[in-house]
Amino acid sequence: MPPDLSPHLQAEECNILINLLKESHKNYMEKRIKSREHGNAMRKRLFNPLEESEK
């Protein structure tokens, strides 16, 4: 994450752009975490198929 830019702001347009950037970073990380969790679950099923059917 980039450092806090608030000391360098001079206009409201900058605030809007920085907030949009922060939201974009947050959304990207949430999607990446979900994707990683999905991949881990798929690998577990792929390499341990008997454990899933025994449960």
C-alpha positions in Angstrom: 0.0 0.0 0.0 1.3 3.5 -0.8 2.0 5.8 2.2 -0.6 8.2 3.4 -0.7 11.1 1.0 -2.9 13.4 3.1 -0.1 15.9 4.0 0.5 16.6 0.4 -3.1 17.2 -0.7 -4.0 20.6 -2.1 -7.3 20.1 -3.8 -10.6 18.1 -3.3 -10.0 16.4 -6.7 -6.8 14.8 -5.2 -8.8 13.5 -2.2 -11.3 11.9 -4.6 -8.6 10.3 -6.7 -6.7 9.0 -3.7 -9.9 7.6 -2.1 -10.7 5.8 -5.4 -7.2 4.4 -5.5 -7.4 3.1 -1.9 -10.8 1.5 -2.6 -9.4 -0.2 -5.7 -6.4 -1.6 -3.7 -8.8 -2.9 -1.1 -11.1 -4.6 -3.7 -8.1 -6.1 -5.5 -6.8 -7.6 -2.3 -10.2 -9.0 -1.3 -10.5 -10.7 -4.7 -7.0 -12.0 -4.5 -7.6 -13.6 -1.1 -10.8 -15.2 -2.3 -9.0 -16.5 -5.4 -6.2 -18.0 -3.2 -8.7 -19.7 -0.9 -10.5 -21.1 -3.9 -7.2 -22.4 -5.3 -6.2 -24.0 -2.0 -9.6 -25.8 -1.8 -9.2 -27.1 -5.3 -5.7 -28.3 -4.7 -6.9 -30.1 -1.5 -9.7 -31.8 -3.4 -7.4 -32.7 -6.3 -4.6 -34.2 -4.2 -6.8 -35.7 -1.4 -10.0 -37.0 -3.2 -10.5 -39.9 -0.7 -10.7 -37.6 2.3 -13.6 -35.6 0.8 -15.7 -38.8 0.0 -15.1 -40.2 3.5 -16.6 -37.2 5.2 
